[in-house]
Amino acid sequence: MTMIDLASCLAAIPDRRRAEGKIYSQVGVILFSIIAMLSGARSYRQIHALVRTRLSLLNAAFPEAALRRAPAYTSVRGILQQLDPIELEQAFRRHAESLDSSCAAAPSRFIAIDGKTLRRSFDSFADRKAAHVLSAFAVDHQIILAHEVIDEKSNEIPAAQALIAAMGLSDRVFTLDAMHCQKNVRDRP
């Protein structure tokens, strides 16, 4: 399998905006927002500020996602809020799988699966517990292949099994925490 760039994976996400409202490329806004967040942006205004400041550099590095001008923070917010999180997750998974399969001679043989509680993800006012996420990490190539949010009323065991099944990987060695060493865990659907 050849490597697919992230912009191509993001382009597969349907653009649900009306034709009249498509001033900015959805792919460009998403990709540049990701870069801004990786650079420390924590709000729509900060995303806008970074894109405005670095637009020529971003356009030169990613011509397939080039923007004529930096979108206002309200445009960034509108585009990002209308995205389907499942479709965005699928785009990231396609990109990660292409990176893993195109690396070196073979895809990663070892996949480490581990769960983490996300800092500051709880909401005391809404009585919501902190989010717990299970990640699959390709050890050989150091790439996160996928993640799964664990339901509040569940635990890592069924989520890990669902994640492995969803990734559809075979002939790999999966490593997990000791909690997955319970009786009959291996035989569960």
C-alpha positions in Angstrom: 0.0 0.0 0.0 1.3 3.5 -0.8 1.3 6.3 1.6 -1.8 8.6 1.4 -1.2 12.2 2.6 -3.4 13.6 5.3 -4.9 16.2 3.0 -6.2 13.5 0.7 -7.7 11.6 3.7 -9.3 14.8 4.9 -10.7 15.5 1.4 -12.8 12.3 1.7 -14.9 14.0 4.5 -18.1 15.2 3.0 -18.5 19.0 2.9 -22.0 19.7 4.2 -22.0 23.4 3.7 -24.3 25.0 1.1 -22.6 25.9 -2.2 -23.0 29.6 -1.5 -21.1 29.2 1.8 -18.0 27.6 0.5 -15.6 30.5 0.5 -12.8 28.5 2.2 -11.6 25.0 1.4 -12.8 22.6 4.1 -9.6 20.6 3.7 -7.4 23.7 4.2 -9.3 24.9 7.2 -9.2 21.4 8.9 -5.5 20.8 8.1 -4.3 24.3 9.1 -6.4 24.0 12.3 -4.7 20.7 13.1 -1.3 22.3 12.6 -2.4 25.3 14.7 -3.5 23.1 17.6 -0.3 21.1 17.4 1.5 24.5 17.6 -0.4 25.4 20.8 -3.6 27.0 19.7 -6.4 26.4 22.1 -9.3 28.5 20.7 -10.8 29.4 17.4 -9.3 32.9 17.7 -5.8 31.4 18.3 -6.2 29.1 15.2 -7.2 32.2 13.1 -4.2 34.2 14.4 -1.7 31.4 13.6 -3.2 30.8 10.2 -3.2 34.5 9.4 0.4 34.9 10.5 1.7 31.8 8.7 -0.6 31.6 5.7 2.1 32.0 3.0 4.2 29.3 4.7 1.3 26.9 5.1 0.2 27.4 1.5 3.7 26.7 0.3 4.0 23.5 2.4 0.5 22.3 1.5 -0.5 23.5 -2.0 -3.4 21.0 -2.2 -5.0 22.8 0.8 -4.1 26.4 0.0 -6.3 29.2 1.2 -6.5 32.6 -0.5 -6.7 34.3 2.9 -7.0 33.3 6.5 -10.6 32.6 7.5 -12.2 34.5 10.4 -12.4 32.6 13.6 -16.2 32.4 13.1 -15.6 30.6 9.8 -13.1 28.2 11.4 -15.6 27.5 14.2 -18.4 26.9 11.7 -16.4 24.5 9.6 -15.0 22.5 12.5 -18.3 22.3 14.4 -20.1 20.9 11.4 -17.7 18.0 11.0 -18.8 14.5 11.9 -16.3 13.2 14.5 -16.7 9.6 13.2 -15.8 10.7 9.6 -12.8 12.7 11.0 -11.6 9.7 13.0 -11.9 7.5 9.9 -9.8 10.0 7.9 -7.1 9.9 10.6 -7.2 6.0 10.7 -6.8 5.8 6.9 -3.8 8.1 7.1 -2.2 6.2 10.0 -2.8 2.8 8.3 -1.2 4.1 5.1 1.8 5.4 7.1 2.2 2.1 8.9 1.9 -0.1 5.8 4.3 2.1 3.8 7.0 2.2 6.4 10.2 0.2 5.8 9.8 -3.4 4.6 6.6 -4.4 6.4 3.8 -3.0 8.6 4.3 -3.0 12.4 4.2 -6.5 13.8 3.6 -5.3 17.4 0.5 -3.2 18.4 0.4 -1.8 22.0 -3.0 -1.1 23.3 -3.4 1.1 26.4 -6.0 3.3 28.0 -5.6 6.8 29.4 -7.8 9.3 31.2 -7.7 12.6 29.5 -6.8 15.5 31.7 -9.4 18.2 32.3 -12.0 16.3 30.4 -14.5 16.0 33.3 -17.4 18.5 33.8 -18.5 18.8 37.4 -21.5 21.0 36.4 -22.8 18.5 33.9 -21.9 15.6 36.2 -19.7 14.1 33.5 -16.7 11.9 34.4 -13.3 12.3 32.8 -13.1 10.8 29.3 -11.2 7.6 29.0 -9.6 6.7 25.7 -8.0 3.5 24.4 -5.2 3.9 21.9 -3.6 1.4 19.5 0.1 2.2 18.9 2.2 0.6 16.1 5.4 0.0 18.1 7.8 -0.6 15.2 6.9 2.6 13.4 5.8 4.7 16.4 2.4 5.6 15.0 -1.0 5.8 16.7 -3.2 3.7 14.5 -6.6 4.4 16.2 -8.3 5.3 19.4 -11.6 4.4 20.9 -13.5 6.4 23.6 -14.6 4.1 26.4 -18.2 4.5 27.5 -18.6 5.8 31.0 -20.5 2.6 32.1 -17.9 0.3 30.6 -14.2 -0.5 30.9 -11.2 -1.2 28.7 -11.8 -4.9 28.1 -14.8 -4.7 25.6 -13.4 -1.5 24.1 -10.1 -3.2 23.3 -11.8 -6.1 21.7 -14.0 -3.7 19.6 -10.9 -1.6 18.6 -9.0 -4.7 17.5 -12.0 -5.9 15.5 -12.6 -2.4 13.9 -9.0 -2.1 12.8 -9.2 -5.5 11.1 -5.5 -6.3 11.6 -4.3 -9.8 11.5 -0.9 -11.5 12.0 0.1 -9.0 14.6 1.1 -9.3 18.3 -1.1 -7.2 20.5 0.2 -6.1 24.0 -2.3 -5.0 26.6 -2.4 -4.3 30.4 -2.8 -7.1 32.9 -6.5 -6.4 33.3 -6.9 -8.2 29.9 -5.6 -11.4 31.4 -8.9 -12.5 32.8 -10.5 -15.9 32.1 -12.4 -16.1 28.9 -11.4 -12.7 27.6 -9.8 -14.1 24.5 -13.0 -16.0 23.6 -15.4 -13.1 23.9 -16.9 -11.8 20.7 
